[in-house]
Amino acid sequence: MKPVSLLTKECKTVNYVSGPLIFVQSVKGVSYGEIAQITLPNGEVRTGQVLDISRDLAVIQVFEGTSGIDNKETRVQFTGKPPTIDVSIDLLGRILNGVGKPRDGGPDIIPEASLDINGMPINPYARDKPADFIQTGMSTIDALTTLVRGQKLPIFSGAGLPANKLAAQIARQAKVLGEGEKFAVVFVAMGITYKEASFFMDDFERTGALERVVFFMNLADDPTIERIATPRCALTVAEYLAFTHNLHVLVIMTDMINYCEALREISTAREEVPGRRGYPGYMYTDLASLYERAGRIKGAKGSITQIPILTMPDDDITHPVPDLTGYITEGQIVLSRDLYRRGANPPIDVLPCLSRLMNLGIGAGKTREDHRNVADQLYASYAYGRDLRRLVAIVGEEALTELDKKYLKFADEFEKKFITQGDENRSIESTLEIGWDLMSMLPEEELKRIKLDYIRKYHPAYRKG
């Protein structure tokens, strides 16, 4: 975040310090959200933002933390300007901290512009509906939970599940199909450990994906308040790349639960009345202010697509964070602990997954004409096979009919060949062919959700003939 040199108002009275917040008395003419510069007795200068103003008391969140700040010698200067970040096309390939300063040992960014991190609201009339397919290279996502350009599609994970590995794989594989489509990734890591940070950096550098990635990295021991600004800084960069340089930008944000924990910590320090499980009552609005920065604008070539990732505490999908995220976003991708234990990689459970905009991005000219039918048939057949597993646990496999045994085998093979793919990058054509090969295990008359014309054209039995 860019420090502002123009200092307009000064106040030397710090009333008291609470966590990442300082409370300043006797202030006038100070605006909500403006940047303050805090000068410590040793001469160190830190940056803060005004969170609240009541009568003559201002509450300031300090991005670098409040250690060393006292209430006698510390000076607070108000700049009268909102928090900004320097943006440039040269940010591609760079690793930055949570507020956009280089963390990779490289030179400072020469800015093309300095933008408010809160972004500019998009006129709803100017929004264009998402309509183009994004190929992630992951069969379960591309075929059954299709990601569409301009969509926001979260991944719901659990503690210990490989959401970070999936995120890194999507970041290096994702592309918009078509000639000459420029694509970039803004990767936002919030509250991650050094081990996780090393994994992401090594993966991006090893695969060469870093050259098209802007990597914002907020570590677990970085100031909590920086975590609040991190996604806003990243989305501001994404908007600049999308709508100034006409890039298609994929924003991957991990982990949203760490962001919401930071919100709760700040809310507690401000002594606000807590909502569900101690989270602030305005968390829905706050999350919406991030998620709604995805989309397309009529007449603009670029677009912003979001994949927020969040770890559900105790695998509870009704927890406030995944619950509110589900209301705001357009579907969900759910990782399964049961599949993970059985070796599925990635362990995506397709049954609770959903992409509400899928139909806008698939079909002839976008993916393939049989895509919708294949997705419906795979989903239905796998769901029936999973139901039969529960039945087998009660009555035994001997009680099943021959057709039931085929469905049971289909479910097993679906998890081994379709869901599990490791580091393989599959095209949508390859994914659909795998789907047809699996469906050939079932009698043709069982393919009730597929048009007969498509069966004649794509079924392996007819292709071989």
DALIN-V905120 format. One record per residue. OMEGA is omega as a letter, one per 20 degrees, with the letter a starting at -180 (NA if undefined). NEAR is the number of other ideal C-beta (glycine too) atoms within 12 Angstrom. Layout:
omega: <OMEGA:OMEGA>
near: <NEAR:NEAR>
This chain:
omega: <a:r:a:a:a:a:a:a:a:r:a:a:r:a:r:a:r:a:a:a:r:a:a:a:r:r:r:r:r:a:r:r:a:a:r:r:a:r:a:a:r:r:r:r:r:a:r:r:a:a:a:r:r:a:a:a:r:r:a:r:a:a:a:a:a:r:r:r:r:a:r:a:a:r:r:r:a:a:a:a:r:r:a:r:r:a:r:r:a:r:r:a:a:r:a:r:a:a:r:r:a:r:a:a:r:a:r:r:r:a:r:r:r:a:r:a:r:r:r:r:r:r:a:r:a:a:r:a:r:a:a:a:r:r:r:a:r:a:a:r:a:a:a:a:a:r:a:a:a:a:r:a:a:r:r:a:r:a:r:r:a:r:a:r:r:a:a:a:r:a:a:a:a:r:r:a:a:a:r:r:r:a:r:r:r:a:a:r:a:r:a:r:r:r:r:r:r:r:a:a:r:a:a:a:a:a:a:a:a:a:r:a:r:a:r:a:r:a:a:a:r:a:a:a:r:a:r:a:a:a:r:r:a:a:r:r:r:r:r:r:a:a:r:a:r:r:r:a:r:r:r:a:r:j:a:r:r:r:a:r:r:r:a:r:r:r:r:r:r:r:r:r:a:r:a:r:r:r:a:a:a:a:r:r:a:r:r:a:r:a:a:r:r:r:r:r:r:r:r:a:a:r:r:r:a:r:r:r:r:r:a:r:a:a:a:a:r:r:a:a:r:a:r:r:r:r:a:a:a:r:r:r:a:r:a:r:r:r:a:r:a:r:r:a:j:a:a:r:a:a:r:a:a:r:a:a:a:a:a:a:a:r:a:r:r:r:r:a:a:a:a:a:r:r:a:a:r:a:a:a:r:r:r:r:r:r:a:r:r:r:r:r:a:a:a:a:a:a:a:r:r:r:r:r:r:r:r:r:r:a:r:a:r:r:a:a:a:a:a:r:r:a:a:r:a:r:r:r:r:r:a:r:r:r:r:r:r:a:r:r:a:r:a:a:r:a:a:a:a:r:a:r:a:r:r:a:a:a:a:a:r:r:r:a:NA>
near: <41:30:28:26:12:15:22:21:26:23:31:21:22:34:25:21:28:24:28:37:39:44:37:39:23:19:33:17:16:35:22:21:29:34:42:45:37:45:27:27:17:13:12:19:27:35:36:47:45:37:39:26:24:17:13:16:25:36:38:47:44:43:41:31:26:29:18:20:34:21:22:14:18:36:28:41:31:34:32:20:29:28:40:32:41:30:38:27:24:23:44:31:25:36:33:39:31:42:39:45:32:24:26:24:11:17:11:18:29:16:19:18:23:25:30:28:40:27:31:17:16:23:12:12:8:16:22:24:22:36:27:32:40:45:38:48:31:47:42:44:45:46:49:42:41:46:52:43:42:38:42:43:46:49:49:44:39:31:18:16:33:31:41:32:29:39:47:40:35:41:40:32:32:39:31:33:29:17:7:11:22:23:36:41:48:46:49:48:49:43:38:37:20:16:14:30:32:20:24:36:28:17:29:33:20:15:21:13:34:28:19:30:43:47:44:48:41:43:28:23:15:32:32:36:37:43:43:45:49:48:48:40:46:49:43:43:51:45:40:41:39:40:32:23:27:22:34:40:49:47:51:50:49:44:41:47:40:36:43:43:30:38:43:31:28:37:33:22:29:27:17:22:13:19:23:18:22:20:31:32:19:21:36:25:17:31:35:20:23:42:34:26:41:43:39:34:28:18:12:25:24:30:43:45:49:47:48:49:48:46:39:35:24:14:24:18:27:17:27:32:42:36:27:34:41:33:21:30:38:35:35:37:46:39:43:33:24:21:33:28:15:18:17:30:27:40:35:44:36:39:29:24:37:27:39:25:30:34:24:27:40:37:23:13:14:27:34:31:19:35:34:30:33:42:39:26:37:43:32:28:40:40:25:28:34:28:20:29:26:14:22:22:14:12:13:13:18:11:14:23:14:13:19:26:23:24:33:32:26:36:37:27:26:40:36:20:30:42:43:26:30:21:21:20:23:29:23:35:21:24:39:37:25:32:47:36:26:35:42:27:33:38:19:20:10:22:31:18:23:33:20:17:13:27:28:17:20:31:32:21:19:16:14:10:7>
